[in-house]
Amino acid sequence: MLLLREVLGSNLRAHREHQKRSLRDVSAAARVSLGYLSEIERGRKEASSELLACICDALDLELADLLGDASTDLRHAAFLGENAERPAPAAEVRLVFGQDEREVVPV
């Protein structure tokens, strides 16, 4: 089963990597420990709405956009069924900013 925390973490990592920023840089800007941010990105920890807002601010990302992307990913996974158990790793996702879609490209 695909979990919301996994989708949120994958999307946060994709945004961070797209900006070519380190985990250390974003953790300092968001005022969250490096280890905890890593756990969030890997989908192992649930982040509170306040913490998600801080991370989004550090990434100059609207919280509503992050949640919208997660909603789209969850709907897509539900449509595909068991073939979409896990979100694509951030290295395989190229974000298309300004549009409501993502394109998965082979690595």
N, C-alpha and C positions, 0 to 999 in steps of 0.2 A: 504494500500500500504506500502510495506517495504521500508524504507528510508536508504540511505547510512550512514547517521550519526548514525542511530540506530545500524546498523551492525558493524560499526567501534567502537562504544562505547562498545558494547557487547564483541567484540574481545579484546579490550584493557583491559576491566575488567577481562576477562578470563585469559589473560596473567598475569595480576597483581596478581590475586588470586592463580594462579598456582605457582607463585614464593613466595606465602605466604607473600606478602608485603602489607603494609597498604596504604590506600589512601593518608594519610599524608606524608608517606615516599616518594612515587612516586611524589606527588605534589611538595615537596621540591626539589627533584632531577631534576625535569623538569622545575622548576621555574615558576609554574603556581599555582594559588590559589586553595586551597582545594575545595572550592565550585564550581569553574569553571570546575575542573577536574571531579568532581562528576556529574555535568550536562552533560559533554561530554560522560562519561561512560553510563549514562542513556539515551543517544541519544536525549537529549533536546537542545543541543547547537552544532552548526557546528564549527569544529576546522579548522583553517587555515592549509595549508600544513606545514608552519614553526612550528606551535604549535604541530602538529602531529609528526613531526620529533623530537622535543624536548621530547615528551612523549615516543616515541619509543626509543630514546637514553637512557632515564631514565630506561626503561625496558630491555635494551640490546636486542632490537628487531629491525630487519631491517624494514624500512618503506615499502619497496617493498613486504616483506612477509605479513605485515598487509593488504596492499592493495590487494594482491593476495588472501588472505583468505576472504576478503570482497567480492571480485569478485566471488569466489566459492560459498559463502553463498547466494549472490544475484541470481546467476544462479540456485542454488538448490531451492530457494524460488520461482522463476519464473516457474520452472518445476513442483513444487508441487501445485502451484496456491494459492487459498485462504486458504488452510490448513497451510500455512507458513507465515502468516501475520507478526509475530514478531519473532525475533531470539530467540533461546533457552536461558534462563537465564544462566549466567556464572556458577552458581552452578550445572547446568545440563550438562555442556560441559567439557569433558576431552580432552585436546589438545594432539595430537600425534606429538611430535616434530620430525623433520627430514623426515616427510612424508607429502604428500599433501592431507591429509584427517583428518577428525575429527570423533570422535565417541561420540554419544550422549548416556549417560548412565542415567538410572533412579535415582532419588534422594531418 
